[in-house]
Amino acid sequence: MKKLLLTTVFRPFGVDDQYGNSSTLAEFHHTNLTSAQGIFSIRGANPNLGLHFIAENVQTPAKVLENPSLSEFIRELKKGYDYVGINFAPPPLTRLKRCAS
């Protein structure tokens, strides 16, 4: 039977590394309600409901990963999926390219 992996791009967001830098709308990815207030910055965690909705409404067995590390993403890929869907927003485009390669 075919298998489906649905995922977001890998973390961490808003750091200077080969996949992006700290100026790429990190606050958007951390679901901040405020900006640049250190420990006083309110953060939330919103599940990616779109991926879960798709997973629950397809006939193919599906696994959902939300904000995995790169190593978690690669480890999951090695389990052998026939299809991979990656949800992303434009700022982490370099992370999407890495996931797709």
C-alpha positions in Angstrom: 0.0 0.0 0.0 1.2 3.5 -0.8 2.4 5.8 2.1 2.1 9.6 2.4 4.3 11.9 4.5 3.0 15.4 5.1 5.4 17.8 6.8 6.4 21.4 7.3 9.9 22.6 6.6 12.5 21.8 9.2 13.5 23.9 12.2 15.1 26.0 13.6 13.7 29.2 12.2 15.2 32.7 12.6 18.8 31.6 12.9 21.8 32.4 10.8 22.7 29.1 9.0 23.1 27.8 5.5 19.4 27.7 5.0 18.4 31.2 6.1 19.2 34.0 8.5 17.7 35.6 11.5 16.1 38.4 9.6 13.6 36.1 7.8 10.3 36.7 9.6 11.2 34.4 12.5 8.4 36.0 14.5 5.9 34.6 12.0 7.2 31.1 12.5 7.2 31.3 16.2 3.6 32.5 16.1 4.5 35.6 18.2 1.8 38.0 19.2 4.4 40.6 19.9 7.8 41.4 18.4 11.3 41.6 19.8 10.4 41.7 23.5 12.7 38.9 24.7 11.2 36.9 27.6 8.2 39.1 27.6 7.3 38.1 24.0 4.1 36.0 24.0 4.5 32.8 21.9 2.0 30.2 20.9 2.0 26.9 19.1 -0.5 26.5 16.4 -0.8 23.0 14.9 -0.8 22.8 11.1 -4.4 21.9 10.8 -4.3 21.8 7.0 -1.8 18.9 7.0 -3.9 17.0 9.6 -7.1 17.7 7.6 -5.5 16.2 4.5 -4.1 13.2 6.4 -7.5 12.4 7.8 -9.3 12.7 4.5 -7.2 10.6 2.1 -7.4 6.8 1.6 -3.6 6.4 1.8 -2.0 6.0 5.2 -0.4 9.3 6.1 2.0 10.6 8.7 2.2 14.3 9.7 5.4 15.9 10.9 5.3 19.5 12.3 8.5 21.5 12.4 10.8 18.5 12.5 14.6 18.9 12.8 16.5 18.1 9.6 17.7 14.8 11.1 14.1 13.9 12.1 12.9 14.7 8.6 15.6 12.6 7.0 15.1 9.7 9.4 11.4 9.7 8.6 12.0 9.8 4.8 14.2 6.6 5.2 11.1 4.7 6.2 10.0 4.8 2.6 7.2 7.1 1.4 5.6 7.1 -2.0 4.5 10.7 -1.7 5.8 13.6 0.3 3.8 16.9 0.8 5.7 19.9 2.2 3.8 22.9 3.6 5.8 26.1 3.7 5.6 29.9 3.7 7.9 31.9 1.4 10.5 33.0 4.1 12.0 29.5 4.6 12.3 28.8 0.8 15.9 27.6 1.2 14.7 25.0 3.8 12.0 23.8 1.3 14.7 23.3 -1.4 16.8 21.2 1.1 13.8 19.1 2.0 13.0 18.5 -1.7 16.5 17.6 -2.7 
